[in-house]
C-alpha cells in the first residue's frame, strides 16, 4: 500500500505518523505546513497524527522575507 507525498508515491505502514514521513523524506526545514487529505495538521500533532491508507500528504515549505 502506498500514500502520495507531494505527488510522489511512498510506501505506507500501519501506524505511520506525520513525523515518520518527515524523517523518512529528510524534511528538516523549520517552517513547514502539513496537510493530509486536505486537512491541516498542526505541529503539535505531528508525533501523534496517523496517516491513513492511500492518503494524499502535502508538505509545504513556507518562505519568508521581504
N, CA, C and O atoms as a Maestro MAE file, in Angstrom:
{
 s_m_m2io_version
 :::
 2.0.0
}

f_m_ct {
 s_m_title
 :::
 protein
 m_atom[264] {
  # First column is atom index #
  i_m_mmod_type
  r_m_x_coord
  r_m_y_coord
  r_m_z_coord
  i_m_residue_number
  s_m_chain_name
  s_m_pdb_residue_name
  s_m_pdb_atom_name
  i_m_atomic_number
  :::
  1 25 0.836 -1.186 0.000 1 A "UNK " " N  " 7
  2 3 0.000 0.000 0.000 1 A "UNK " " CA " 6
  3 2 0.876 1.242 0.000 1 A "UNK " " C  " 6
  4 15 1.954 1.269 0.592 1 A "UNK " " O  " 8
  5 25 0.386 2.259 -0.675 2 A "UNK " " N  " 7
  6 3 1.157 3.490 -0.801 2 A "UNK " " CA " 6
  7 2 0.333 4.704 -0.412 2 A "UNK " " C  " 6
  8 15 -0.896 4.666 -0.362 2 A "UNK " " O  " 8
  9 25 1.054 5.780 -0.140 3 A "UNK " " N  " 7
  10 3 0.475 7.100 0.028 3 A "UNK " " CA " 6
  11 2 1.175 8.012 -0.974 3 A "UNK " " C  " 6
  12 15 2.199 7.643 -1.550 3 A "UNK " " O  " 8
  13 25 0.626 9.184 -1.176 4 A "UNK " " N  " 7
  14 3 1.265 10.172 -2.046 4 A "UNK " " CA " 6
  15 2 1.773 11.310 -1.168 4 A "UNK " " C  " 6
  16 15 1.031 11.869 -0.361 4 A "UNK " " O  " 8
  17 25 3.045 11.641 -1.338 5 A "UNK " " N  " 7
  18 3 3.650 12.752 -0.606 5 A "UNK " " CA " 6
  19 2 4.178 13.736 -1.646 5 A "UNK " " C  " 6
  20 15 5.106 13.426 -2.393 5 A "UNK " " O  " 8
  21 25 3.586 14.910 -1.686 6 A "UNK " " N  " 7
  22 3 3.943 15.930 -2.679 6 A "UNK " " CA " 6
  23 2 3.962 15.350 -4.093 6 A "UNK " " C  " 6
  24 15 4.855 15.641 -4.888 6 A "UNK " " O  " 8
  25 25 2.966 14.530 -4.387 7 A "UNK " " N  " 7
  26 3 2.807 13.979 -5.715 7 A "UNK " " CA " 6
  27 2 3.657 12.758 -6.032 7 A "UNK " " C  " 6
  28 15 3.601 12.242 -7.148 7 A "UNK " " O  " 8
  29 25 4.444 12.287 -5.068 8 A "UNK " " N  " 7
  30 3 5.280 11.113 -5.276 8 A "UNK " " CA " 6
  31 2 4.798 9.962 -4.393 8 A "UNK " " C  " 6
  32 15 4.439 10.163 -3.233 8 A "UNK " " O  " 8
  33 25 4.797 8.765 -4.956 9 A "UNK " " N  " 7
  34 3 4.370 7.587 -4.217 9 A "UNK " " CA " 6
  35 2 5.385 7.226 -3.132 9 A "UNK " " C  " 6
  36 15 6.596 7.333 -3.328 9 A "UNK " " O  " 8
  37 25 4.862 6.798 -1.995 10 A "UNK " " N  " 7
  38 3 5.702 6.400 -0.861 10 A "UNK " " CA " 6
  39 2 5.028 5.222 -0.174 10 A "UNK " " C  " 6
  40 15 3.803 5.192 -0.055 10 A "UNK " " O  " 8
  41 25 5.813 4.257 0.277 11 A "UNK " " N  " 7
  42 3 5.253 3.088 0.968 11 A "UNK " " CA " 6
  43 2 4.575 3.523 2.269 11 A "UNK " " C  " 6
  44 15 5.103 4.347 3.016 11 A "UNK " " O  " 8
  45 25 3.401 2.956 2.521 12 A "UNK " " N  " 7
  46 3 2.643 3.232 3.745 12 A "UNK " " CA " 6
  47 2 2.788 2.055 4.696 12 A "UNK " " C  " 6
  48 15 2.802 0.899 4.272 12 A "UNK " " O  " 8
  49 25 2.896 2.355 5.977 13 A "UNK " " N  " 7
  50 3 2.960 1.334 7.017 13 A "UNK " " CA " 6
  51 2 1.847 1.602 8.036 13 A "UNK " " C  " 6
  52 15 1.584 2.763 8.352 13 A "UNK " " O  " 8
  53 25 1.192 0.569 8.556 14 A "UNK " " N  " 7
  54 3 0.181 0.783 9.592 14 A "UNK " " CA " 6
  55 2 0.800 1.533 10.781 14 A "UNK " " C  " 6
  56 15 1.909 1.224 11.217 14 A "UNK " " O  " 8
  57 25 0.068 2.510 11.287 15 A "UNK " " N  " 7
  58 3 0.541 3.286 12.426 15 A "UNK " " CA " 6
  59 2 1.468 4.431 12.050 15 A "UNK " " C  " 6
  60 15 1.984 5.126 12.925 15 A "UNK " " O  " 8
  61 25 1.683 4.632 10.744 16 A "UNK " " N  " 7
  62 3 2.574 5.704 10.286 16 A "UNK " " CA " 6
  63 2 2.035 7.056 10.716 16 A "UNK " " C  " 6
  64 15 0.836 7.320 10.626 16 A "UNK " " O  " 8
  65 25 2.930 7.904 11.181 17 A "UNK " " N  " 7
  66 3 2.569 9.233 11.656 17 A "UNK " " CA " 6
  67 2 3.232 10.297 10.761 17 A "UNK " " C  " 6
  68 15 4.134 9.987 9.983 17 A "UNK " " O  " 8
  69 25 2.783 11.522 10.880 18 A "UNK " " N  " 7
  70 3 3.364 12.629 10.110 18 A "UNK " " CA " 6
  71 2 4.868 12.698 10.347 18 A "UNK " " C  " 6
  72 15 5.634 12.857 9.396 18 A "UNK " " O  " 8
  73 25 5.300 12.581 11.590 19 A "UNK " " N  " 7
  74 3 6.725 12.672 11.913 19 A "UNK " " CA " 6
  75 2 7.532 11.598 11.175 19 A "UNK " " C  " 6
  76 15 8.669 11.846 10.774 19 A "UNK " " O  " 8
  77 25 6.957 10.418 10.997 20 A "UNK " " N  " 7
  78 3 7.642 9.346 10.258 20 A "UNK " " CA " 6
  79 2 7.933 9.778 8.824 20 A "UNK " " C  " 6
  80 15 9.029 9.550 8.313 20 A "UNK " " O  " 8
  81 25 6.958 10.395 8.184 21 A "UNK " " N  " 7
  82 3 7.151 10.866 6.814 21 A "UNK " " CA " 6
  83 2 8.268 11.898 6.764 21 A "UNK " " C  " 6
  84 15 9.143 11.830 5.900 21 A "UNK " " O  " 8
  85 25 8.240 12.849 7.686 22 A "UNK " " N  " 7
  86 3 9.273 13.888 7.708 22 A "UNK " " CA " 6
  87 2 10.655 13.278 7.879 22 A "UNK " " C  " 6
  88 15 11.607 13.711 7.230 22 A "UNK " " O  " 8
  89 25 10.776 12.282 8.740 23 A "UNK " " N  " 7
  90 3 12.071 11.632 8.971 23 A "UNK " " CA " 6
  91 2 12.519 10.818 7.757 23 A "UNK " " C  " 6
  92 15 13.677 10.899 7.347 23 A "UNK " " O  " 8
  93 25 11.617 10.046 7.190 24 A "UNK " " N  " 7
  94 3 11.958 9.208 6.035 24 A "UNK " " CA " 6
  95 2 12.375 10.066 4.849 24 A "UNK " " C  " 6
  96 15 13.332 9.737 4.148 24 A "UNK " " O  " 8
  97 25 11.669 11.153 4.623 25 A "UNK " " N  " 7
  98 3 11.947 12.023 3.470 25 A "UNK " " CA " 6
  99 2 12.994 13.096 3.779 25 A "UNK " " C  " 6
  100 15 13.312 13.918 2.920 25 A "UNK " " O  " 8
  101 25 13.529 13.089 5.003 26 A "UNK " " N  " 7
  102 3 14.574 14.037 5.417 26 A "UNK " " CA " 6
  103 2 14.143 15.500 5.310 26 A "UNK " " C  " 6
  104 15 14.926 16.355 4.898 26 A "UNK " " O  " 8
  105 25 12.904 15.777 5.681 27 A "UNK " " N  " 7
  106 3 12.437 17.165 5.734 27 A "UNK " " CA " 6
  107 2 12.914 17.766 7.054 27 A "UNK " " C  " 6
  108 15 12.481 17.343 8.126 27 A "UNK " " O  " 8
  109 25 13.800 18.748 6.976 28 A "UNK " " N  " 7
  110 3 14.356 19.353 8.191 28 A "UNK " " CA " 6
  111 2 14.075 20.853 8.281 28 A "UNK " " C  " 6
  112 15 14.391 21.479 9.293 28 A "UNK " " O  " 8
  113 25 13.488 21.431 7.239 29 A "UNK " " N  " 7
  114 3 13.184 22.859 7.225 29 A "UNK " " CA " 6
  115 2 12.251 23.180 8.391 29 A "UNK " " C  " 6
  116 15 11.294 22.446 8.638 29 A "UNK " " O  " 8
  117 25 12.517 24.256 9.097 30 A "UNK " " N  " 7
  118 3 11.758 24.593 10.317 30 A "UNK " " CA " 6
  119 2 10.328 25.055 10.035 30 A "UNK " " C  " 6
  120 15 9.426 24.818 10.839 30 A "UNK " " O  " 8
  121 25 10.124 25.707 8.906 31 A "UNK " " N  " 7
  122 3 8.811 26.299 8.629 31 A "UNK " " CA " 6
  123 2 8.066 25.448 7.604 31 A "UNK " " C  " 6
  124 15 8.134 25.705 6.402 31 A "UNK " " O  " 8
  125 25 7.351 24.431 8.095 32 A "UNK " " N  " 7
  126 3 6.584 23.533 7.242 32 A "UNK " " CA " 6
  127 2 5.105 23.599 7.583 32 A "UNK " " C  " 6
  128 15 4.725 23.825 8.732 32 A "UNK " " O  " 8
  129 25 4.292 23.403 6.582 33 A "UNK " " N  " 7
  130 3 2.858 23.230 6.756 33 A "UNK " " CA " 6
  131 2 2.542 21.843 6.207 33 A "UNK " " C  " 6
  132 15 2.960 21.497 5.102 33 A "UNK " " O  " 8
  133 25 1.803 21.051 6.982 34 A "UNK " " N  " 7
  134 3 1.454 19.690 6.578 34 A "UNK " " CA " 6
  135 2 -0.055 19.583 6.413 34 A "UNK " " C  " 6
  136 15 -0.817 20.001 7.285 34 A "UNK " " O  " 8
  137 25 -0.475 19.019 5.287 35 A "UNK " " N  " 7
  138 3 -1.886 18.719 5.056 35 A "UNK " " CA " 6
  139 2 -2.003 17.246 4.709 35 A "UNK " " C  " 6
  140 15 -1.215 16.719 3.923 35 A "UNK " " O  " 8
  141 25 -2.984 16.586 5.297 36 A "UNK " " N  " 7
  142 3 -3.286 15.192 4.998 36 A "UNK " " CA " 6
  143 2 -4.710 15.141 4.469 36 A "UNK " " C  " 6
  144 15 -5.659 15.470 5.181 36 A "UNK " " O  " 8
  145 25 -4.850 14.733 3.237 37 A "UNK " " N  " 7
  146 3 -6.157 14.705 2.565 37 A "UNK " " CA " 6
  147 2 -6.870 16.049 2.681 37 A "UNK " " C  " 6
  148 15 -8.082 16.106 2.886 37 A "UNK " " O  " 8
  149 25 -6.093 17.141 2.547 38 A "UNK " " N  " 7
  150 3 -6.651 18.487 2.580 38 A "UNK " " CA " 6
  151 2 -6.860 19.073 3.957 38 A "UNK " " C  " 6
  152 15 -7.261 20.231 4.076 38 A "UNK " " O  " 8
  153 25 -6.597 18.297 5.012 39 A "UNK " " N  " 7
  154 3 -6.784 18.769 6.387 39 A "UNK " " CA " 6
  155 2 -5.446 19.208 6.974 39 A "UNK " " C  " 6
  156 15 -4.475 18.452 6.953 39 A "UNK " " O  " 8
  157 25 -5.401 20.421 7.493 40 A "UNK " " N  " 7
  158 3 -4.198 20.942 8.116 40 A "UNK " " CA " 6
  159 2 -3.880 20.159 9.385 40 A "UNK " " C  " 6
  160 15 -4.759 19.937 10.218 40 A "UNK " " O  " 8
  161 25 -2.623 19.741 9.532 41 A "UNK " " N  " 7
  162 3 -2.179 19.038 10.732 41 A "UNK " " CA " 6
  163 2 -1.235 19.974 11.480 41 A "UNK " " C  " 6
  164 15 -0.173 20.332 10.969 41 A "UNK " " O  " 8
  165 25 -1.621 20.364 12.681 42 A "UNK " " N  " 7
  166 3 -0.809 21.289 13.471 42 A "UNK " " CA " 6
  167 2 0.477 20.625 13.945 42 A "UNK " " C  " 6
  168 15 0.522 19.413 14.156 42 A "UNK " " O  " 8
  169 25 1.511 21.424 14.109 43 A "UNK " " N  " 7
  170 3 2.825 20.933 14.520 43 A "UNK " " CA " 6
  171 2 2.741 20.082 15.790 43 A "UNK " " C  " 6
  172 15 3.448 19.080 15.900 43 A "UNK " " O  " 8
  173 25 1.905 20.455 16.731 44 A "UNK " " N  " 7
  174 3 1.768 19.710 17.985 44 A "UNK " " CA " 6
  175 2 1.223 18.295 17.764 44 A "UNK " " C  " 6
  176 15 1.348 17.439 18.640 44 A "UNK " " O  " 8
  177 25 0.622 18.049 16.600 45 A "UNK " " N  " 7
  178 3 0.039 16.741 16.282 45 A "UNK " " CA " 6
  179 2 0.956 15.860 15.432 45 A "UNK " " C  " 6
  180 15 0.617 14.703 15.182 45 A "UNK " " O  " 8
  181 25 2.081 16.358 14.991 46 A "UNK " " N  " 7
  182 3 2.935 15.611 14.065 46 A "UNK " " CA " 6
  183 2 3.391 14.269 14.622 46 A "UNK " " C  " 6
  184 15 3.562 13.315 13.863 46 A "UNK " " O  " 8
  185 25 3.588 14.182 15.921 47 A "UNK " " N  " 7
  186 3 4.044 12.925 16.521 47 A "UNK " " CA " 6
  187 2 2.907 11.933 16.774 47 A "UNK " " C  " 6
  188 15 3.158 10.760 17.048 47 A "UNK " " O  " 8
  189 25 1.665 12.398 16.683 48 A "UNK " " N  " 7
  190 3 0.535 11.523 17.009 48 A "UNK " " CA " 6
  191 2 -0.465 11.331 15.862 48 A "UNK " " C  " 6
  192 15 -1.248 10.381 15.892 48 A "UNK " " O  " 8
  193 25 -0.457 12.196 14.870 49 A "UNK " " N  " 7
  194 3 -1.433 12.133 13.783 49 A "UNK " " CA " 6
  195 2 -1.116 10.960 12.862 49 A "UNK " " C  " 6
  196 15 -0.065 10.927 12.221 49 A "UNK " " O  " 8
  197 25 -2.033 10.000 12.802 50 A "UNK " " N  " 7
  198 3 -1.838 8.797 11.976 50 A "UNK " " CA " 6
  199 2 -2.223 9.058 10.526 50 A "UNK " " C  " 6
  200 15 -3.242 9.683 10.231 50 A "UNK " " O  " 8
  201 25 -1.391 8.571 9.652 51 A "UNK " " N  " 7
  202 3 -1.631 8.711 8.218 51 A "UNK " " CA " 6
  203 2 -2.480 7.531 7.748 51 A "UNK " " C  " 6
  204 15 -2.071 6.380 7.903 51 A "UNK " " O  " 8
  205 25 -3.661 7.800 7.172 52 A "UNK " " N  " 7
  206 3 -4.494 6.688 6.697 52 A "UNK " " CA " 6
  207 2 -3.957 6.107 5.386 52 A "UNK " " C  " 6
  208 15 -3.179 6.748 4.680 52 A "UNK " " O  " 8
  209 25 -4.388 4.884 5.079 53 A "UNK " " N  " 7
  210 3 -4.030 4.257 3.808 53 A "UNK " " CA " 6
  211 2 -4.452 5.159 2.655 53 A "UNK " " C  " 6
  212 15 -5.476 5.838 2.727 53 A "UNK " " O  " 8
  213 25 -3.661 5.159 1.604 54 A "UNK " " N  " 7
  214 3 -3.966 5.877 0.363 54 A "UNK " " CA " 6
  215 2 -4.094 7.385 0.559 54 A "UNK " " C  " 6
  216 15 -4.758 8.054 -0.233 54 A "UNK " " O  " 8
  217 25 -3.470 7.929 1.601 55 A "UNK " " N  " 7
  218 3 -3.570 9.357 1.895 55 A "UNK " " CA " 6
  219 2 -2.807 10.197 0.875 55 A "UNK " " C  " 6
  220 15 -1.863 9.731 0.237 55 A "UNK " " O  " 8
  221 25 -3.236 11.422 0.745 56 A "UNK " " N  " 7
  222 3 -2.562 12.431 -0.055 56 A "UNK " " CA " 6
  223 2 -1.967 13.426 0.948 56 A "UNK " " C  " 6
  224 15 -2.698 14.153 1.621 56 A "UNK " " O  " 8
  225 25 -0.647 13.448 1.039 57 A "UNK " " N  " 7
  226 3 0.043 14.294 2.017 57 A "UNK " " CA " 6
  227 2 0.764 15.412 1.284 57 A "UNK " " C  " 6
  228 15 1.486 15.168 0.317 57 A "UNK " " O  " 8
  229 25 0.564 16.645 1.751 58 A "UNK " " N  " 7
  230 3 1.279 17.797 1.206 58 A "UNK " " CA " 6
  231 2 2.195 18.349 2.288 58 A "UNK " " C  " 6
  232 15 1.755 18.660 3.395 58 A "UNK " " O  " 8
  233 25 3.471 18.466 1.951 59 A "UNK " " N  " 7
  234 3 4.449 19.093 2.835 59 A "UNK " " CA " 6
  235 2 4.872 20.378 2.144 59 A "UNK " " C  " 6
  236 15 5.527 20.350 1.103 59 A "UNK " " O  " 8
  237 25 4.494 21.499 2.729 60 A "UNK " " N  " 7
  238 3 4.687 22.804 2.107 60 A "UNK " " CA " 6
  239 2 5.747 23.577 2.882 60 A "UNK " " C  " 6
  240 15 5.639 23.750 4.096 60 A "UNK " " O  " 8
  241 25 6.767 24.039 2.172 61 A "UNK " " N  " 7
  242 3 7.820 24.844 2.773 61 A "UNK " " CA " 6
  243 2 7.393 26.310 2.707 61 A "UNK " " C  " 6
  244 15 7.126 26.837 1.627 61 A "UNK " " O  " 8
  245 25 7.332 26.963 3.867 62 A "UNK " " N  " 7
  246 3 6.988 28.380 3.887 62 A "UNK " " CA " 6
  247 2 8.252 29.205 3.675 62 A "UNK " " C  " 6
  248 15 9.309 28.913 4.236 62 A "UNK " " O  " 8
  249 25 8.122 30.206 2.880 63 A "UNK " " N  " 7
  250 3 9.241 31.092 2.581 63 A "UNK " " CA " 6
  251 2 8.881 32.486 3.110 63 A "UNK " " C  " 6
  252 15 7.777 32.980 2.880 63 A "UNK " " O  " 8
  253 25 9.811 33.100 3.809 64 A "UNK " " N  " 7
  254 3 9.560 34.457 4.311 64 A "UNK " " CA " 6
  255 2 10.698 35.359 3.871 64 A "UNK " " C  " 6
  256 15 11.762 34.896 3.460 64 A "UNK " " O  " 8
  257 25 10.458 36.605 3.962 65 A "UNK " " N  " 7
  258 3 11.479 37.577 3.569 65 A "UNK " " CA " 6
  259 2 10.808 38.847 3.106 65 A "UNK " " C  " 6
  260 15 9.585 38.978 3.145 65 A "UNK " " O  " 8
  261 25 11.604 39.754 2.679 66 A "UNK " " N  " 7
  262 3 10.982 40.978 2.208 66 A "UNK " " CA " 6
  263 2 11.952 41.989 1.755 66 A "UNK " " C  " 6
  264 15 11.558 43.075 1.330 66 A "UNK " " O  " 8
  :::
 }
 m_bond[263] {
  # First column is bond index #
  i_m_from
  i_m_to
  i_m_order
  :::
  1 1 2 1
  2 2 3 1
  3 3 4 2
  4 3 5 1
  5 5 6 1
  6 6 7 1
  7 7 8 2
  8 7 9 1
  9 9 10 1
  10 10 11 1
  11 11 12 2
  12 11 13 1
  13 13 14 1
  14 14 15 1
  15 15 16 2
  16 15 17 1
  17 17 18 1
  18 18 19 1
  19 19 20 2
  20 19 21 1
  21 21 22 1
  22 22 23 1
  23 23 24 2
  24 23 25 1
  25 25 26 1
  26 26 27 1
  27 27 28 2
  28 27 29 1
  29 29 30 1
  30 30 31 1
  31 31 32 2
  32 31 33 1
  33 33 34 1
  34 34 35 1
  35 35 36 2
  36 35 37 1
  37 37 38 1
  38 38 39 1
  39 39 40 2
  40 39 41 1
  41 41 42 1
  42 42 43 1
  43 43 44 2
  44 43 45 1
  45 45 46 1
  46 46 47 1
  47 47 48 2
  48 47 49 1
  49 49 50 1
  50 50 51 1
  51 51 52 2
  52 51 53 1
  53 53 54 1
  54 54 55 1
  55 55 56 2
  56 55 57 1
  57 57 58 1
  58 58 59 1
  59 59 60 2
  60 59 61 1
  61 61 62 1
  62 62 63 1
  63 63 64 2
  64 63 65 1
  65 65 66 1
  66 66 67 1
  67 67 68 2
  68 67 69 1
  69 69 70 1
  70 70 71 1
  71 71 72 2
  72 71 73 1
  73 73 74 1
  74 74 75 1
  75 75 76 2
  76 75 77 1
  77 77 78 1
  78 78 79 1
  79 79 80 2
  80 79 81 1
  81 81 82 1
  82 82 83 1
  83 83 84 2
  84 83 85 1
  85 85 86 1
  86 86 87 1
  87 87 88 2
  88 87 89 1
  89 89 90 1
  90 90 91 1
  91 91 92 2
  92 91 93 1
  93 93 94 1
  94 94 95 1
  95 95 96 2
  96 95 97 1
  97 97 98 1
  98 98 99 1
  99 99 100 2
  100 99 101 1
  101 101 102 1
  102 102 103 1
  103 103 104 2
  104 103 105 1
  105 105 106 1
  106 106 107 1
  107 107 108 2
  108 107 109 1
  109 109 110 1
  110 110 111 1
  111 111 112 2
  112 111 113 1
  113 113 114 1
  114 114 115 1
  115 115 116 2
  116 115 117 1
  117 117 118 1
  118 118 119 1
  119 119 120 2
  120 119 121 1
  121 121 122 1
  122 122 123 1
  123 123 124 2
  124 123 125 1
  125 125 126 1
  126 126 127 1
  127 127 128 2
  128 127 129 1
  129 129 130 1
  130 130 131 1
  131 131 132 2
  132 131 133 1
  133 133 134 1
  134 134 135 1
  135 135 136 2
  136 135 137 1
  137 137 138 1
  138 138 139 1
  139 139 140 2
  140 139 141 1
  141 141 142 1
  142 142 143 1
  143 143 144 2
  144 143 145 1
  145 145 146 1
  146 146 147 1
  147 147 148 2
  148 147 149 1
  149 149 150 1
  150 150 151 1
  151 151 152 2
  152 151 153 1
  153 153 154 1
  154 154 155 1
  155 155 156 2
  156 155 157 1
  157 157 158 1
  158 158 159 1
  159 159 160 2
  160 159 161 1
  161 161 162 1
  162 162 163 1
  163 163 164 2
  164 163 165 1
  165 165 166 1
  166 166 167 1
  167 167 168 2
  168 167 169 1
  169 169 170 1
  170 170 171 1
  171 171 172 2
  172 171 173 1
  173 173 174 1
  174 174 175 1
  175 175 176 2
  176 175 177 1
  177 177 178 1
  178 178 179 1
  179 179 180 2
  180 179 181 1
  181 181 182 1
  182 182 183 1
  183 183 184 2
  184 183 185 1
  185 185 186 1
  186 186 187 1
  187 187 188 2
  188 187 189 1
  189 189 190 1
  190 190 191 1
  191 191 192 2
  192 191 193 1
  193 193 194 1
  194 194 195 1
  195 195 196 2
  196 195 197 1
  197 197 198 1
  198 198 199 1
  199 199 200 2
  200 199 201 1
  201 201 202 1
  202 202 203 1
  203 203 204 2
  204 203 205 1
  205 205 206 1
  206 206 207 1
  207 207 208 2
  208 207 209 1
  209 209 210 1
  210 210 211 1
  211 211 212 2
  212 211 213 1
  213 213 214 1
  214 214 215 1
  215 215 216 2
  216 215 217 1
  217 217 218 1
  218 218 219 1
  219 219 220 2
  220 219 221 1
  221 221 222 1
  222 222 223 1
  223 223 224 2
  224 223 225 1
  225 225 226 1
  226 226 227 1
  227 227 228 2
  228 227 229 1
  229 229 230 1
  230 230 231 1
  231 231 232 2
  232 231 233 1
  233 233 234 1
  234 234 235 1
  235 235 236 2
  236 235 237 1
  237 237 238 1
  238 238 239 1
  239 239 240 2
  240 239 241 1
  241 241 242 1
  242 242 243 1
  243 243 244 2
  244 243 245 1
  245 245 246 1
  246 246 247 1
  247 247 248 2
  248 247 249 1
  249 249 250 1
  250 250 251 1
  251 251 252 2
  252 251 253 1
  253 253 254 1
  254 254 255 1
  255 255 256 2
  256 255 257 1
  257 257 258 1
  258 258 259 1
  259 259 260 2
  260 259 261 1
  261 261 262 1
  262 262 263 1
  263 263 264 2
  :::
 }
}
